[in-house]
Amino acid sequence: MIPALRHWLHRRRHPVRYAQLDQLLRNQALSRKQVLEQQRRDLADIVAHASNNVPYYRENFSGLDGAAFQKLPILTKEAVASRLDDLLACDADRAQVKLGHTGGSTGKPLAFWYDETKHELMRAGMMRGFMMSGWRPGQKVMYFWGARHDTAKGGVFGGGWDDLISAEKTIAAVEYSEAKLNQWARAIQAWRPTLLYGYASAMSELARHILANRLPMPASLIGVYSTAEMLADSQRELMQQAFGCKVFNQYGCREVPNIAWECRHGHMHVFADLVHLESVEMEGEARFLVTSLTNRLMPFIRYDVGDSGRLLEGDCPCGSPFPLMEMGLCRKNDLIRTRADATFHPAYFNRLLYGMTQIRQYQWVQTEIDRLTLNLVAAAPLSAETVAGLRDHLRRDVDAEMCLEVNYLDDIPRSVSGKHRFVIGLK
Ligand SMILES: [Zn+2]
């Protein structure tokens, strides 16, 4: 079916989603100044709404000045988990409300409230994000989804998607063997999508398989979207080489989707009409606090999403009015702390393995303050010299007594959400 016809049919099937997309595209045509003015108004509105209509905020914002936004208390994941009912707005239509679940980088699933309108807005936001690559509605997108509950029938990415009209195909990418990777590569060759979308770990595994087996990828591909996990530069390069197109990073979470999307110039743009993003110093890192400007059902205000990064000044040649940001590499508990009370960034440990192409998956785990385990899925074991070299580096840089143990595994178990974590620190 031709994309224009598919687009027309899809628009008829999802009128709410497309009305929202049209609005989002109008917002994108505003100037930076207009976007920020609208954001200020939306922020004041959501704080007032939450203070008046949501029991949790009524209690926690009482006596505080909503205009002094940066003095409002931070919403933690613990509060979301323990006060779920109190975070639902009093005026919510309980018959329409659904409970969603998120894996979360800590592996501890969280529940959150949403409804059909929120879901459609999430999908509209994703469409606008995809359009930054040159993709247009009606062109095919293939999703590789790692969270089991999403690809099950009735889940966010399950059932009803794999048809001609939607131009979307979803592949359950929960576990992957060489045979599975081969099937996926064949599916891309046969279906000829415009975009691929999936976790960085799954997409780079697929890229490795494609390069190793010299499988040609269709010229229809214009972008590969990496989501949900830290995207390492080495993974980006591998994917670019295998798929022959640009790799785009995307940042958001299930409870607050569409926080930032990368443009063709390689910059992450904060979707400032949907969220307000702050970067504050917490526990020695620049941590993101996100506020959803659209979620009146379950407001997320100054939510500690567990990621780090910074807001950047300046404009982008792509012309988007949305401000810029950059991701930090840390997820909350992925820092390695030492006896000397130094903190090591996960990037340090990732860099140690550069060029070791026999490694397919890895995970550093700090089991004790002076003990690291390197779990590897590898085509061939590391040579004794290589392991000795790693140990020398760790002793020189991290701890003079550091013990290193290397384990070879068939597979590295992922967190509940299906995400792969590269570096796990002491609890
Ligand atoms: Zn840009």
Residues whose N, C-alpha, C, O or C-beta is under 5 A from the ligand:
A	BS01	ZN	C263 H265 H267 C316 C318 S320
